[in-house]
Amino acid sequence: MELPPLLDLRSEEEYREHYVRTLVRGPAVVTRDGALVRFFEERFEHAFFKKSDRWRDSKDIFAVSRAQRMDWIRALLMSETAEMFREPCGLGQSNRLALDRSNRYLVVTVTVRPREERFVTAYDEVSEDKVRKIAPLPRWG
């Protein structure tokens, strides 16, 4: 699958502004099965930061490599060919896992009601072990 080029912005603030402009307030993101994906400003920290060490409670380092792939989120969720998996997460909700194996990239959304989802996070450098855990899940759509 063809993905947009990596973003090359100057600062965390520019990446944040791009996220708000293109995803939170930008054109609607609708998946190939017609689900509207909503984005919220407070998800920026969760999606584009990482922990300085695995024992920390919160993410404290801006992850440039994740932020550079921000435009991949829309592309992957709207793709006709991306691999989509359903991961039950309780209370009648499911996570949609949109995976691009060739770029080791994963986008996670959660259903909030029929045909409506919320962006949760995105991962770059998804491990082969993680891909093996995702692969047996039911396909979405």
DSSP file (Angstrom, degrees, kcal/mol; ACC not computed):
  #  RESIDUE AA STRUCTURE BP1 BP2  ACC     N-H-->O    O-->H-N    N-H-->O    O-->H-N    TCO  KAPPA ALPHA  PHI   PSI    X-CA   Y-CA   Z-CA
    1    1 A M              0   0    0      0, 0.0     2,-0.5     0, 0.0    75,-0.0   0.000 360.0 360.0 360.0 139.8    0.0    0.0    0.0
    2    2 A E        -     0   0    0     73,-0.1     0, 0.0     0, 0.0     0, 0.0  -0.714 360.0-169.7 -85.4 125.7    1.2    3.5   -0.8
    3    3 A L        -     0   0    0     -2,-0.5    69,-0.1     1,-0.1     3,-0.1  -0.822  28.4 -96.1-114.2 155.3    1.5    5.8    2.1
    4    4 A P        -     0   0    0      0, 0.0    -1,-0.1     0, 0.0     3,-0.1  -0.179  52.8 -87.1 -62.2 161.4    2.1    9.6    2.2
    5    5 A P        -     0   0    0      0, 0.0    66,-0.2     0, 0.0     2,-0.1  -0.264  53.2 -88.6 -65.1 158.5    5.7   10.8    2.7
    6    6 A L        -     0   0    0     -3,-0.1     2,-0.2     1,-0.1    63,-0.2  -0.391  44.1-113.3 -65.4 143.7    7.0   11.3    6.2
    7    7 A L        -     0   0    0     61,-2.8     2,-0.3    60,-0.1    -1,-0.1  -0.541  24.5-165.2 -74.9 145.0    6.3   14.7    7.8
    8    8 A D        +     0   0    0     -2,-0.2     2,-0.2     7,-0.0    -1,-0.1  -0.665  24.3 158.9-132.8  78.1    9.4   16.8    8.5
    9    9 A L        -     0   0    0     -2,-0.3     3,-0.0     1,-0.1    59,-0.0  -0.541  43.7-123.6-100.1 167.6    8.3   19.6   10.8
   10   10 A R  S    S+     0   0    0     -2,-0.2     2,-0.3     1,-0.1    -1,-0.1   0.725  78.5  10.3 -87.1 -22.7   10.5   21.7   13.1
   11   11 A S  S  > S-     0   0    0      1,-0.1     4,-1.9     0, 0.0     5,-0.2  -0.959  71.7-103.0-153.5 165.3    9.0   21.2   16.5
   12   12 A E  H  > S+     0   0    0     -2,-0.3     4,-2.6     1,-0.2     5,-0.2   0.897 120.6  56.4 -56.3 -41.4    6.6   19.3   18.7
   13   13 A E  H  > S+     0   0    0      1,-0.2     4,-2.7     2,-0.2    -1,-0.2   0.886 104.8  50.7 -61.9 -39.7    4.3   22.3   18.5
   14   14 A E  H  > S+     0   0    0      2,-0.2     4,-2.2     1,-0.2    -1,-0.2   0.891 110.8  48.9 -65.9 -38.0    4.2   22.1   14.7
   15   15 A Y  H  X S+     0   0    0     -4,-1.9     4,-2.5     2,-0.2    -2,-0.2   0.912 111.3  50.3 -65.0 -41.7    3.3   18.4   14.8
   16   16 A R  H  X S+     0   0    0     -4,-2.6     4,-2.4     2,-0.2    -2,-0.2   0.933 110.9  48.6 -61.1 -46.5    0.6   19.2   17.4
   17   17 A E  H  X S+     0   0    0     -4,-2.7     4,-2.7     1,-0.2    -1,-0.2   0.889 110.8  51.1 -61.3 -39.2   -0.8   21.9   15.2
   18   18 A H  H  X S+     0   0    0     -4,-2.2     4,-2.9     2,-0.2     5,-0.4   0.918 109.1  51.1 -63.9 -43.4   -0.7   19.6   12.2
   19   19 A Y  H  X>S+     0   0    0     -4,-2.5     4,-2.4     2,-0.2     5,-1.8   0.937 114.2  43.3 -58.2 -48.9   -2.6   16.9   14.1
   20   20 A V  I  <>S+     0   0    0     -4,-2.4     5,-3.0     3,-0.2     6,-0.3   0.932 117.7  45.5 -64.5 -46.0   -5.3   19.3   15.2
   21   21 A R  I  <5S+     0   0    0     -4,-2.7    -2,-0.2    -5,-0.2    -1,-0.2   0.893 124.4  30.0 -65.8 -41.9   -5.6   20.9   11.7
   22   22 A T  I  <5S+     0   0    0     -4,-2.9    -3,-0.2    -5,-0.2    -2,-0.2   0.789 134.9  18.1 -95.0 -28.9   -5.6   17.7    9.7
   23   23 A L  I  <5S+     0   0    0     -4,-2.4    16,-0.3    -5,-0.4    -3,-0.2   0.823 126.9  39.8-111.0 -49.7   -7.2   15.1   11.9
   24   24 A V  I   <S+     0   0    0     -5,-1.8    15,-0.2     1,-0.2    -3,-0.2   0.945 139.5  12.5 -68.2 -46.3   -9.2   16.8   14.8
   25   25 A R  S   <S+     0   0    0     -5,-3.0    -1,-0.2    -6,-0.3    -4,-0.2   0.418 110.7  98.4-110.2  -1.2  -10.6   19.6   12.6
   26   26 A G  S    S-     0   0    0     -6,-0.3    -4,-0.1    -7,-0.3     3,-0.1   0.031  87.5 -50.1 -78.7-172.6   -9.8   18.3    9.1
   27   27 A P  S    S-     0   0    0      0, 0.0    -1,-0.2     0, 0.0    -2,-0.0  -0.221  75.9 -84.7 -57.8 149.8  -11.9   16.4    6.6
   28   28 A A        -     0   0    0     -3,-0.1     2,-0.6     1,-0.1    10,-0.1  -0.200  33.4-138.5 -57.6 143.4  -13.8   13.4    8.0
   29   29 A V  E     +A   37   0A   0      8,-0.7     8,-3.0    -6,-0.1     2,-0.5  -0.941  26.8 179.0-104.2 115.4  -12.0   10.1    8.1
   30   30 A V  E     -A   36   0A   0     -2,-0.6     6,-0.2     6,-0.2    -2,-0.0  -0.978  21.4-133.2-122.3 125.3  -14.4    7.3    7.0
   31   31 A T    >   -     0   0    0      4,-2.6     3,-2.3    -2,-0.5    47,-0.2  -0.194  32.7 -99.2 -71.4 166.8  -13.3    3.7    6.9
   32   32 A R  T 3  S+     0   0    0     45,-0.7    -1,-0.1    47,-0.4    46,-0.1   0.722 125.3  53.1 -62.5 -20.3  -14.0    1.5    3.9
   33   33 A D  T 3  S-     0   0    0      2,-0.1    -1,-0.3   107,-0.0    -2,-0.1   0.237 125.2-100.0 -99.3  14.0  -17.0    0.0    5.8
   34   34 A G  S <  S+     0   0    0     -3,-2.3     2,-0.4     1,-0.3    -2,-0.1   0.596  70.7 146.1  88.3  12.5  -18.4    3.4    6.5
   35   35 A A        -     0   0    0     81,-0.1    -4,-2.6     1,-0.0     2,-0.5  -0.697  44.1-135.0 -84.9 132.8  -17.4    4.1   10.1
   36   36 A L  E     -Ab  30 116A   0     79,-2.3    81,-3.0    -2,-0.4     2,-0.6  -0.748  16.6-151.2 -84.1 127.3  -16.6    7.7   11.0
   37   37 A V  E     -Ab  29 117A   0     -8,-3.0    -8,-0.7    -2,-0.5     2,-0.3  -0.896   8.8-156.9-104.1 124.3  -13.4    8.0   13.0
   38   38 A R  E     - b   0 118A   0     79,-3.0    81,-2.7    -2,-0.6     2,-0.4  -0.779   1.9-156.2-102.0 144.7  -13.2   10.9   15.4
   39   39 A F        -     0   0    0     -2,-0.3     2,-0.4   -16,-0.3    81,-0.1  -0.930   4.7-160.7-120.6 143.1  -10.0   12.5   16.7
   40   40 A F    >   -     0   0    0     -2,-0.4     3,-1.8    79,-0.2     4,-0.3  -0.959  25.3-125.9-128.6 144.1   -9.5   14.4   19.9
   41   41 A E  T >  S+     0   0    0     -2,-0.4     3,-1.8     1,-0.3     4,-0.3   0.843 106.4  62.7 -55.8 -38.1   -6.8   16.8   20.9
   42   42 A E  T 3> S+     0   0    0      1,-0.3     4,-0.6     2,-0.1     3,-0.3   0.644  90.3  68.6 -68.1 -12.5   -6.0   15.0   24.1
   43   43 A R  H <> S+     0   0    0     -3,-1.8     4,-2.6     1,-0.2    -1,-0.3   0.613  77.5  84.6 -78.6 -11.3   -5.0   11.9   22.2
   44   44 A F  H <> S+     0   0    0     -3,-1.8     4,-2.6    -4,-0.3    -1,-0.2   0.937  90.3  46.4 -56.9 -49.4   -1.9   13.7   20.8
   45   45 A E  H  > S+     0   0    0     -3,-0.3     4,-0.8    -4,-0.3    -1,-0.2   0.915 114.0  48.2 -61.2 -43.1    0.2   12.9   23.9
   46   46 A H  H  < S+     0   0    0     -4,-0.6     3,-0.3     1,-0.2    -1,-0.2   0.915 118.5  39.1 -64.5 -41.8   -0.9    9.2   24.0
   47   47 A A  H  < S+     0   0    0     -4,-2.6    75,-0.3     1,-0.2    -2,-0.2   0.807 124.5  33.8 -80.1 -30.5   -0.2    8.7   20.3
   48   48 A F  H  < S+     0   0    0     -4,-2.6    15,-2.8    -5,-0.3     2,-0.3   0.158 104.9  71.9-121.2  19.3    3.0   10.7   19.8
   49   49 A F  E  <  -G   62   0B   0     -4,-0.8     2,-0.3    -3,-0.3    13,-0.2  -0.890  56.2-164.4-124.9 161.1    4.9   10.3   23.0
   50   50 A K  E     -G   61   0B   0     11,-2.6    11,-2.5    -2,-0.3    10,-1.3  -0.928  29.4 -94.4-139.3 165.8    6.7    7.4   24.6
   51   51 A K        -     0   0    0     -2,-0.3     8,-0.2     8,-0.3     3,-0.1  -0.579  19.6-139.8 -81.3 140.8    8.1    6.5   28.0
   52   52 A S  S    S+     0   0    0      6,-0.3     2,-0.3    -2,-0.3    -1,-0.1   0.785  93.5   8.0 -70.9 -25.9   11.7    7.2   28.8
   53   53 A D  S >  S-     0   0    0      1,-0.0     3,-1.9    -3,-0.0    -1,-0.2  -0.981  80.9-113.5-150.2 154.9   11.8    3.8   30.6
   54   54 A R  T 3  S+     0   0    0     -2,-0.3    -2,-0.0     1,-0.3    -3,-0.0   0.651 110.8  60.5 -64.9 -16.1    9.3    1.0   30.8
   55   55 A W  T 3  S+     0   0    0     -4,-0.0    -1,-0.3     3,-0.0     2,-0.1   0.534  79.7 106.7 -90.9  -7.0    8.6    1.5   34.5
   56   56 A R    <   -     0   0    0     -3,-1.9    -5,-0.1     1,-0.1     3,-0.0  -0.396  65.8-141.7 -70.1 149.9    7.4    5.1   34.2
   57   57 A D  S    S+     0   0    0     -2,-0.1     2,-0.3     2,-0.0    -1,-0.1   0.807  81.1  37.9 -79.0 -31.7    3.6    5.7   34.6
   58   58 A S  S    S-     0   0    0     -8,-0.0     2,-0.4    -3,-0.0    -6,-0.3  -0.818  86.3-105.0-124.4 160.9    3.4    8.3   31.9
   59   59 A K        +     0   0    0     -2,-0.3    -8,-0.3    -8,-0.2     3,-0.1  -0.701  40.4 167.3 -81.6 129.1    4.8    9.0   28.5
   60   60 A D        +     0   0    0    -10,-1.3     2,-0.5    -2,-0.4    -9,-0.2   0.416  47.0  73.6-128.1  -0.5    7.4   11.8   28.8
   61   61 A I  E    S-G   50   0B   0    -11,-2.5   -11,-2.6     2,-0.0     2,-0.3  -0.973  76.4-123.5-123.9 127.5    9.3   11.9   25.5
   62   62 A F  E     -G   49   0B   0     -2,-0.5     2,-1.0   -13,-0.2   -13,-0.3  -0.512  24.3-142.7 -64.9 127.0    8.0   13.2   22.2
   63   63 A A    >>  -     0   0    0    -15,-2.8     4,-2.3    -2,-0.3     3,-0.7  -0.768  18.9-176.7 -99.1  92.5    8.4   10.4   19.6
   64   64 A V  H 3> S+     0   0    0     -2,-1.0     4,-2.8     1,-0.2     5,-0.2   0.876  81.3  59.2 -57.2 -40.7    9.4   12.1   16.4
   65   65 A S  H 34 S+     0   0    0      1,-0.2     4,-0.5     2,-0.2    -1,-0.2   0.856 109.3  43.9 -61.6 -34.5    9.3    8.8   14.5
   66   66 A R  H X4 S+     0   0    0     -3,-0.7     3,-1.1     2,-0.2    -1,-0.2   0.928 113.6  50.1 -71.6 -45.9    5.7    8.4   15.4
   67   67 A A  H >< S+     0   0    0     -4,-2.3     3,-1.8     1,-0.3     4,-0.2   0.854 102.4  61.1 -63.2 -35.5    4.8   12.0   14.6
   68   68 A Q  T 3< S+     0   0    0     -4,-2.8   -61,-2.8     1,-0.3     3,-0.3   0.767 104.6  50.6 -61.8 -24.0    6.5   11.9   11.2
   69   69 A R  T X> S+     0   0    0     -3,-1.1     3,-2.0    -4,-0.5     4,-0.5   0.246  75.0 113.9 -96.8  11.0    4.0    9.1   10.3
   70   70 A M  H X> S+     0   0    0     -3,-1.8     3,-1.4     1,-0.3     4,-0.6   0.854  72.6  55.7 -53.1 -41.7    0.9   11.1   11.4
   71   71 A D  H 3> S+     0   0    0     -3,-0.3     4,-1.3     1,-0.3    -1,-0.3   0.674  94.7  70.0 -68.5 -15.0   -0.4   11.4    7.8
   72   72 A W  H <> S+     0   0    0     -3,-2.0     4,-2.9     1,-0.2     5,-0.3   0.768  85.3  69.9 -70.1 -24.8   -0.3    7.6    7.6
   73   73 A I  H <X S+     0   0    0     -3,-1.4     4,-2.5    -4,-0.5     5,-0.2   0.962 102.9  39.5 -59.5 -55.2   -3.2    7.4   10.0
   74   74 A R  H  X S+     0   0    0     -4,-0.6     4,-2.1     1,-0.2    -1,-0.2   0.931 116.4  51.9 -59.4 -47.1   -5.8    8.7    7.6
   75   75 A A  H  X S+     0   0    0     -4,-1.3     4,-0.6     1,-0.2    -2,-0.2   0.909 112.7  44.2 -58.7 -44.2   -4.3    6.8    4.7
   76   76 A L  H >< S+     0   0    0     -4,-2.9     3,-0.8     1,-0.2     6,-0.2   0.928 113.5  48.9 -69.2 -45.2   -4.4    3.5    6.5
   77   77 A L  H 3< S+     0   0    0     -4,-2.5   -45,-0.7    -5,-0.3    -1,-0.2   0.825 117.2  42.1 -65.0 -30.9   -7.9    3.9    8.0
   78   78 A M  H 3< S+     0   0    0     -4,-2.1    -1,-0.2    -5,-0.2    -2,-0.2   0.469  89.0 120.8 -94.3  -2.1   -9.3    4.9    4.6
   79   79 A S    <<  -     0   0    0     -3,-0.8   -47,-0.4    -4,-0.6    -3,-0.1  -0.318  55.4-151.3 -66.8 141.0   -7.4    2.3    2.6
   80   80 A E  S    S+     0   0    0      1,-0.1    -1,-0.1   -49,-0.1    -4,-0.1   0.636  97.6  38.4 -80.2 -15.8   -9.4   -0.3    0.6
   81   81 A T  S    S+     0   0    0      2,-0.1    -1,-0.1    -5,-0.0    -5,-0.1   0.517  83.1 117.5-116.5  -7.5   -6.5   -2.8    0.9
   82   82 A A  S    S-     0   0    0     -6,-0.2     2,-0.5     1,-0.1    18,-0.1  -0.267  71.3-108.9 -62.6 148.5   -5.2   -2.3    4.5
   83   83 A E  E     -C   99   0A   0     16,-1.4    16,-3.0    56,-0.0     2,-0.4  -0.679  38.4-168.8 -78.1 127.5   -5.5   -5.3    6.8
   84   84 A M  E     -C   98   0A   0     -2,-0.5    56,-2.7    14,-0.2     2,-0.3  -0.976   4.2-173.5-123.6 131.6   -8.1   -4.6    9.5
   85   85 A F  E     -CD  97 139A   0     12,-2.2    12,-2.6    -2,-0.4     2,-0.5  -0.894  19.5-132.6-124.5 152.9   -8.6   -6.8   12.5
   86   86 A R  E     -C   96   0A   0     52,-3.0    10,-0.2    -2,-0.3    -2,-0.0  -0.922  19.4-175.3-108.2 124.7  -11.2   -6.8   15.3
   87   87 A E  E     -C   95   0A   0      8,-2.6     8,-3.3    -2,-0.5    -2,-0.0  -0.944  23.1-134.1-120.2 108.0  -10.0   -7.0   18.9
   88   88 A P  E     +C   94   0A   0      0, 0.0     6,-0.2     0, 0.0     3,-0.1  -0.328  25.8 176.5 -58.9 139.9  -12.8   -7.3   21.5
   89   89 A C  E     -     0   0A   0      4,-2.1     5,-0.2     1,-0.3    21,-0.0   0.167  44.3 -97.5-134.3  18.8  -12.2   -4.9   24.4
   90   90 A G  E >  S+C   93   0A   0      3,-0.5     3,-2.2     1,-0.0    -1,-0.3   0.031  95.1  65.3  90.7 163.7  -15.3   -5.4   26.6
   91   91 A L  T 3  S-     0   0    0      1,-0.3     3,-0.1    -3,-0.1    -1,-0.0   0.775 127.5 -63.1  54.4  31.3  -18.6   -3.6   27.2
   92   92 A G  T 3  S+     0   0    0      1,-0.3    -1,-0.3     0, 0.0     2,-0.2   0.540 109.2 122.9  75.3   5.8  -19.6   -4.5   23.6
   93   93 A Q  E <   -C   90   0A   0     -3,-2.2    -4,-2.1    19,-0.0    -3,-0.5  -0.608  42.5-162.7 -98.3 160.2  -16.8   -2.5   22.2
   94   94 A S  E     -C   88   0A   0     -6,-0.2    17,-2.5    -2,-0.2     2,-0.4  -0.986  16.8-128.4-137.0 149.5  -14.1   -3.6   19.8
   95   95 A N  E     -CE  87 110A   0     -8,-3.3    -8,-2.6    -2,-0.3     2,-0.6  -0.806  18.3-142.5 -90.4 139.0  -10.8   -2.1   18.8
   96   96 A R  E     -CE  86 109A   0     13,-2.4    13,-2.0    -2,-0.4     2,-0.6  -0.915  13.6-161.7 -96.6 126.0  -10.1   -1.8   15.1
   97   97 A L  E     -CE  85 108A   0    -12,-2.6   -12,-2.2    -2,-0.6     2,-0.7  -0.938   2.8-166.9-110.1 110.2   -6.5   -2.6   14.4
   98   98 A A  E     -CE  84 107A   0      9,-2.8     9,-2.4    -2,-0.6     2,-0.4  -0.881  15.1-168.8-100.0 117.0   -5.4   -1.3   11.0
   99   99 A L  E     -CE  83 106A   0    -16,-3.0   -16,-1.4    -2,-0.7     2,-0.6  -0.896  26.3-171.6-118.5 133.0   -2.1   -2.9   10.1
  100  100 A D  E >>> - E   0 105A   0      5,-2.8     5,-2.1    -2,-0.4     4,-0.6  -0.909  11.9-174.0-115.6  99.1    0.4   -2.1    7.3
  101  101 A R  G >45S+     0   0    0     -2,-0.6     3,-0.9     1,-0.2    -1,-0.1   0.882  77.9  59.0 -62.7 -41.0    2.9   -5.0    7.6
  102  102 A S  G 345S+     0   0    0      1,-0.3    -1,-0.2     2,-0.1    -2,-0.0   0.824 117.6  32.2 -64.0 -30.2    5.4   -3.8    5.1
  103  103 A N  G <45S-     0   0    0     -3,-0.5    22,-0.5     2,-0.1    -1,-0.3   0.360 105.6-125.6-104.2   3.4    5.9   -0.5    7.0
  104  104 A R  T <<5 +     0   0    0     -3,-0.9    22,-2.3    -4,-0.6    21,-0.4   0.926  60.7 146.4  52.3  50.4    5.4   -2.2   10.4
  105  105 A Y  E   < -E  100   0A   0     -5,-2.1    -5,-2.8    19,-0.2     2,-0.4  -0.950  28.4-173.1-124.6 138.7    2.7    0.4   11.2
  106  106 A L  E     -EF  99 123A   0     17,-2.3    17,-3.0    -2,-0.4     2,-0.4  -0.996   7.6-165.6-136.2 132.5   -0.5    0.0   13.3
  107  107 A V  E     -EF  98 122A   0     -9,-2.4    -9,-2.8    -2,-0.4     2,-0.5  -0.963  11.0-159.2-116.4 135.5   -3.4    2.3   14.0
  108  108 A V  E     +EF  97 121A   0     13,-3.0    12,-2.9    -2,-0.4    13,-1.4  -0.959  14.7 169.3-119.3 128.9   -5.9    1.5   16.8
  109  109 A T  E     -EF  96 119A   0    -13,-2.0   -13,-2.4    -2,-0.5     2,-0.4  -0.889  21.1-141.2-126.1 162.9   -9.4    2.9   17.0
  110  110 A V  E     -EF  95 118A   0      8,-2.3     8,-2.5    -2,-0.3     2,-0.2  -0.982  19.4-119.1-126.5 139.2  -12.2    1.9   19.4
  111  111 A T  E     + F   0 117A   0    -17,-2.5     6,-0.3    -2,-0.4   -17,-0.1  -0.547  29.3 173.6 -73.1 137.5  -15.9    1.6   18.6
  112  112 A V  E    S-     0   0A   0      4,-2.5     5,-0.2     1,-0.6    -1,-0.2   0.587  71.8 -17.7-115.3 -23.2  -18.1    3.9   20.6
  113  113 A R  E >  S- F   0 116A   0      3,-1.4     3,-2.3     0, 0.0    -1,-0.6  -0.931  99.7 -53.0-167.3 167.8  -21.4    3.2   18.7
  114  114 A P  T 3  S+     0   0    0      0, 0.0     3,-0.1     0, 0.0     0, 0.0  -0.260 126.0   2.9 -53.8 131.1  -22.3    1.6   15.4
  115  115 A R  T 3  S+     0   0    0      1,-0.1   -79,-2.3   -80,-0.1     2,-0.4   0.668 114.0  97.1  65.3  20.6  -20.5    3.3   12.6
  116  116 A E  E <   +bF  36 113A   0     -3,-2.3    -4,-2.5   -81,-0.2    -3,-1.4  -0.985  45.1 170.4-140.0 131.3  -18.5    5.6   15.0
  117  117 A E  E     -bF  37 111A   0    -81,-3.0   -79,-3.0    -2,-0.4     2,-0.4  -0.898  22.7-137.3-133.2 160.7  -15.0    5.1   16.3
  118  118 A R  E     -bF  38 110A   0     -8,-2.5    -8,-2.3    -2,-0.3     2,-0.2  -0.968  27.2-113.8-119.8 138.2  -12.5    7.1   18.2
  119  119 A F  E     + F   0 109A   0    -81,-2.7   -10,-0.2    -2,-0.4   -79,-0.2  -0.497  35.2 173.7 -65.6 133.0   -8.8    7.2   17.4
  120  120 A V  E     -     0   0A   0    -12,-2.9     2,-0.3     1,-0.4   -11,-0.2   0.801  51.5 -50.9-105.1 -58.6   -6.8    5.6   20.3
  121  121 A T  E     - F   0 108A   0    -13,-1.4   -13,-3.0   -74,-0.1    -1,-0.4  -0.967  38.6-129.9-168.0 176.4   -3.1    5.5   19.1
  122  122 A A  E     - F   0 107A   0     -2,-0.3     2,-0.4   -75,-0.3   -15,-0.2  -0.993  16.8-155.2-143.8 144.6   -0.7    4.5   16.4
  123  123 A Y  E     - F   0 106A   0    -17,-3.0   -17,-2.3    -2,-0.3     2,-0.3  -0.958   2.6-162.2-123.5 137.2    2.5    2.6   16.5
  124  124 A D  S    S+     0   0    0     -2,-0.4   -19,-0.2   -19,-0.2   -20,-0.1  -0.747  76.9  31.4-104.5 164.9    5.6    2.5   14.3
  125  125 A E  S    S-     0   0    0    -22,-0.5     2,-0.2   -21,-0.4    -1,-0.2   0.897  78.0-168.4  56.4  45.0    8.1   -0.3   14.4
  126  126 A V        -     0   0    0    -22,-2.3    -1,-0.2    -3,-0.3   -21,-0.0  -0.467  21.4-120.5 -64.5 129.9    5.5   -2.9   15.3
  127  127 A S     >  -     0   0    0     -2,-0.2     4,-2.2     1,-0.1     5,-0.1  -0.286  10.7-119.6 -73.4 157.2    7.4   -6.1   16.2
  128  128 A E  H  > S+     0   0    0      1,-0.2     4,-2.4     2,-0.2     5,-0.1   0.849 116.5  58.4 -61.7 -33.9    7.0   -9.4   14.4
  129  129 A D  H  > S+     0   0    0      2,-0.2     4,-1.5     1,-0.2    -1,-0.2   0.918 106.3  47.4 -61.9 -43.6    5.8  -10.8   17.8
  130  130 A K  H  > S+     0   0    0      2,-0.2     4,-1.9     1,-0.2    -2,-0.2   0.903 110.2  52.3 -64.4 -41.5    2.9   -8.3   17.9
  131  131 A V  H  X S+     0   0    0     -4,-2.2     4,-2.7     1,-0.2    -2,-0.2   0.906 107.1  53.1 -61.2 -41.2    2.0   -9.0   14.3
  132  132 A R  H  < S+     0   0    0     -4,-2.4    -1,-0.2     1,-0.2    -2,-0.2   0.837 109.5  49.1 -62.7 -32.6    1.8  -12.8   15.2
  133  133 A K  H  < S+     0   0    0     -4,-1.5    -1,-0.2     1,-0.2    -2,-0.2   0.827 114.7  44.4 -74.9 -32.4   -0.6  -11.9   18.0
  134  134 A I  H >< S+     0   0    0     -4,-1.9     3,-2.2     1,-0.2    -2,-0.2   0.882  97.6  73.8 -76.5 -40.3   -2.8   -9.8   15.7
  135  135 A A  T 3< S+     0   0    0     -4,-2.7    -1,-0.2     1,-0.3    -2,-0.1   0.778  93.2  51.2 -51.6 -39.1   -2.9  -12.2   12.8
  136  136 A P  T 3  S+     0   0    0      0, 0.0    -1,-0.3     0, 0.0    -2,-0.1   0.646  87.2 106.2 -76.5 -10.7   -5.3  -14.7   14.3
  137  137 A L  S <  S-     0   0    0     -3,-2.2   -50,-0.1    -4,-0.2    -3,-0.0  -0.255  86.5 -88.1 -63.7 154.3   -7.8  -12.1   15.3
  138  138 A P        -     0   0    0      0, 0.0   -52,-3.0     0, 0.0     2,-0.1  -0.322  46.6-108.9 -61.5 145.3  -11.0  -11.9   13.2
  139  139 A R  B     -D   85   0A   0    -54,-0.2     2,-0.6    -3,-0.1   -54,-0.3  -0.477  27.9-122.0 -73.3 146.3  -10.9   -9.7   10.1
  140  140 A W              0   0    0    -56,-2.7   -56,-0.2     1,-0.2    -1,-0.1  -0.807 360.0 360.0 -91.9 124.0  -12.8   -6.4   10.2
  141  141 A G              0   0    0     -2,-0.6    -1,-0.2  -108,-0.0   -56,-0.1   0.470 360.0 360.0  71.5 360.0  -15.3   -6.1    7.4
